[in-house]
């Protein structure tokens, strides 16, 4: 199995700028008319005459532009293949290893271009930001009402899809005793071994890692500062490494301890079998932070019908169980457990946690992002 870099990898500023400049100059502008304009304004399949009409309109468009979705991230490969097989629509994925912020940048820089992203998969705090910037189209999938209230925008501009808990992944062959809590990460035996998989000011998973560290050190959803202080301490004692963790850096031994979502770490454990890496995954009891990634439609999507059909597919029973088979926790888990459609065998393989997950509000996430933007560089510099 080929393993790509995580989608949270942040490209060098010059490369991002160059890519955005080329896309803005090289793509022809697109305007919606007729059926396209009707799809672009549709807030549900009903507005187009029902699912059959939505499918027909999407097939006529024939293409879906996606961004920052690697095939090995939470089973995206199977979802992309399943969508194409079912509807015959080609999914073009650009910059699969990009961050949530890269997605937002692509939407703003390519407005009116036919290469603009149709759909977005964003860390929840970045979905909130995109909605605040007026970049997202309101659209209710058929299962919208079954999505838990606290996991969706009241205007249906974004809603959670799949998620999990921040976890600690560890190569048991390189690390004598794998840490199981944030407190243990401060121990001197982990010098130069503790990594995040991205920059928390741009990456949803790294953002979650800092939030979890905050909860483990007396912070709260209202106060992420203890998380910043924790990583500053990790940096000062030499345990934190600025190398962004990827499957490749783990295999090389550069990042033997990685703070990441449990579904990614669990997926890596499967991929590392036979490669000399004994990858152990623990959800730290002292920093239990759960969060989801959110789906959204670009308000100016060049393929508006395909964008909306993609959302319907992801929130169908088939789509939700495919997330589950990628070790992620679907947003519709409770509803599917109730109606018996949840893949129980796949659910049984998820990393074990206890208690009911809670989530920061939009205001709390926005405040946390602001604090991180002002303090992250200082916390881990030097």
N, C-alpha and C positions, 0 to 999 in steps of 0.2 A: 504493500500500500504506500502510495506517495504521500508524504506529509508536507503540507505547506505551512508557511509562517502564519501565526495568528492574525486575525483581522485587526488587532489593536496595534500592530506595528506602525509607528509613525515615520513617514518618509522625511528625508531631509528637506528643509524649507525650500532650497533652490530647486529640487526636483519637483516638488508639489507646484511651485509657482510656474515652472516651465510647462508642466502638464496642463495646468489650468489655462495658461496663455494659449497653448496650441489648440485646446479644445474650443476655446472661445472664438479663435480666429478661423479654425478649419471646418466648423460645422455650419450648415445652412440653417437659417432660422425656420422654425416651424410654427404654423398657426392652425388652430382648430376650427373646423367648419362642419356643418351637417351633423352626421352621426358622432363625429369626434367631439364636437362642441357639446352635444347632448350627454355623452359619456363623461366629459370633463366636469359637468355640473351635477352629475348624479350623486346623490347622497345615500343611495341604496340601490340594489338590483331592481327594485320595484320601479324606480324612476326611469329605467330603460325598458320596462315591460316584463321584467322577471329574469330569472337566471338563464333561461334559454336564449333570450335576447342579448344578455350580457356576454354569454359564451360566443354567440355569433359575431358580435361586434369585436370582441377580443381576437377571434380567429382571423378576422379581416385585417386587423392591425398586424398580426403575425409575429410580433416581437415584444419582448419585455426587457427594458434596461434596468439592471440591478447593479449595485455597487457595494464593495466591502463585505462580501459574503463568501468566504472560502468554503470549498466543498467539505473539508474535514471539521468545520465548526458546527457542532450540535446537529450533525446529519444533514447539512444543507445540500450536499451532493445528491442524496436520495430525494429530497424535496424538489430540487430543480429538475431532476430526471423524471420524477413522477408527474410534475406539472406539464412538462413537454410531451410526455407519452400520452397523457390524458387529453390534452387540448391541441397538440401540434404546434404550440407556440415556442419559438426559440427564445431562450433566456441568455442575454449577453451580460456577462459579469465583468465589470471594470474594477481595477484596483482591489482585488479580493482581500488583500492584506491591509487595507486602509482602516482608519479609525472612524469613530462616529463624527468627529469634527470634520474629517475629510469629506464625509458624505454631505454635510451641510454646506461646506465650501463649494462642492461640485454643483449643488442646486443653485446657489446664489450666483456663481460665476457663469453658469451655462443657461441661464433663464432664456427661454425662447429658442434654444438649440435642440436639434433632433437627437443629440447625444446626451442630453440631460438625463439624470436618473428618473425612472418612473416611480420607483418605490424605495423606501428607506427602512433599514433595520438599525435602530439607534438605542444606545444605552438610555435608560429612562430619563435621566437628567438632561440629555441632549435632545430627546424628543420634546421635552417641556420647552427648551430653548427654541427649537425649530418652530413650535406652535406659536410662541410669543413673537417670533419674527414674521409670522404670517406666511410661512412657507408650505403649510400642509393643507390638504383638502379634506373636509369632513366627509366621512363615508362609514356607514354602518354595515358590517358584514351580517349575514343571516343569524349568526350566533352571538351577536353583540350583547344582547340582554343577559346572556349566561356568563359573560366575563365579569368577575367580581368588581363591584363598584369602585373600590380603591385602586383598581388596576386599569382604569380607562379614563380618557379625557371626556368631560361632560358634553363636549361638542363633537366627539368622535373623530378628532383630528389625529389621534394616536391611541393605541391600546396595547397592553402587554400581550406577549405571545408565548414566550418560553423563558425560563430562567433557572435560577438555582441559588446556591449559597457560596459565599467566599470560602475557599478551602486552602489547605496547605498541601502541596504536592512535594514529594521527596524521593530521591533516588536512594533506596535503602542499601545499595551496593557501594555507594560513595560516602554516605553519611552513616556513621556508627549508630546513632540513635536519632530517628526522625522526630522533629518537634511536632507537637500536637496542639500547641497553644501559641498565642502571640507572645506571651510572657517568656516562653522558652526560646523564642527567636533571638532574644537578647543575650543568650549564653555565649561565652567566648569560643566554644567549639564550632560555631557556625560562621566564623570569620570569612567574609567574601563570598558567602554562599546564598544569601537571601535576595530574591529578585521579584519584581513585578513584571507583568508582560506588556507594559506600556507606560506612557506618561498620563497620570490621572487627570490632567487638565484637558486631555484629548481622547482618552480611552475610558469607556464605560467600565470595563473590568478592573482597571487600575484604580479608578475612582471608587469602586466598591471595596477594593483592598484597603484604601485609606479610611473609608467609613467604618469598616469592620475593626480596624486597629483602634479607631477612636472609641468605639463601643467597648472594646477590651480594656481601655485605659481611662475609664470614667467619663467619657464623652457621651453624646446623645445625638439623635437626629438633628437637634438644634445646634449642636456644637461639634464640628469635625476637627477643631484645633488639636485635641489630644492625639488624633491620628497623625497629623503633621509632626507633632512633637515626638511621637514614637519613631517615625522614619528618620527624623533628624538624629535621634539617639542611635538608631541602627547605623546610620551613616558615620556618626562620630566614633562609634566603637569598632567600625570596620566590617560589620556583618552585612550591610547592604551593598549590593553591587548594582551599578547603573546599567549593566547589560540587560536588555529587555528579553525576558524569557520566551523561548520558542521551543518546539520539539527538537530543532537542530542544536540549539545551545544546550539543551538538557543532555542529548546524546553525546555531545562533546565534553560534558562535565563542567561547562561554564556556569550553569545555573542549576545546581543540584537541588535547590529548594525554591519552589515557585508559588507565590500567592496568586490564585486565579479562581475562576468559577469551578465548582465541583464537577459540572458536566464536561468541562474541557479537560480537567485533570483526570477524570475517570476515563474519558476517551483516549487520552494519551497513554494511560495504563494499558489499554487494549493494544494500541499501536506499538508500544515499546516491547511487547512480548517477543522474545527471540532476538532482541537487539542488545541484550546485555544490560538493560535498565530495569530494575525492580522498583516500579513507581508506586508509592503508597499515597493514599489520599485520605485526609482527615478534615472534617469540618470543625474548626476550633470552637470549643465550648465557651471561651471567654470573649469571643468576638463574632457572634452568630449574626451575620448580615445576609439577608436574602434580597435579591433584586431580579428584575426581569428586563429583557430587551423588548422594545416596542416596535410595532410595525406602523408605517404611515405611507400615504400617497402624496407624491409631490403635487402641489397645487397646479403646476404648469407641466405636468407629465406629458411627454410627446406621444405616449400610447396609453391614454386614460382608461380605456376599457380593459386592456390587458392588466393594467395596474390594479384595477378593482377586482378582476377575476383572480389575480394572484393572492390578494387578501382573502378572498372567499376560500381558496384552496388551503391556505395556511391554517385557517380556523375551522376547517372541516374535520371530521373524525379521522380521516386518512392523514391529513397534515399534522394534526395534534399528536397522533400516535407515532408519526415519524420523528417528531421532536423527542418523544419519550424514548425511542430506540437509539437516540443520540445522547442518552443520559441526562437530557434536560427535562425540566418539569413544566408541562404545558399549562397555560393560563386557564384552560377549561377542564383541568383535572377533576375538580369537585363535581361539575356537571356530568362529566363522562363516567365517573364512578357511580353516580346516581342512576344513569340510564344504562349502565353495563357495557359501554362502548370502549372503556379504557383498556389498553393492553396490559393486563395484570402481570404477565411474565416480565415485561420490560420495566414496569414500575417497581418490581421486587429487586431489581438490580441497582436502584439509585442509592447513593451514599446515604447512610442513616443519619437522621437528625430528629430532634424532639421539639415539641412546642409548636405554636402557631406563628408563622412568619408575619412580621409587621413591616411597613414600608414608610419611608419618609414622604412627606407631602411635596407638592410642586414648590411651594415657598421654601421649604427646608432644603431641597435639592439645589435650588437656585442660589440660596445663601451659601451652601457648602461649596458650590462651584466657584463662587466669588472669592471665598477664603482660600481655596486651593490655588486659584489663579494668581493671587497676591503673594502666597507664601511657599508654594511647592519648590520653586527654584532655589530659594534661600535655604530651605530645609535640607536639601540633598546636595547642595553645591559644596565645593571645596574638598 
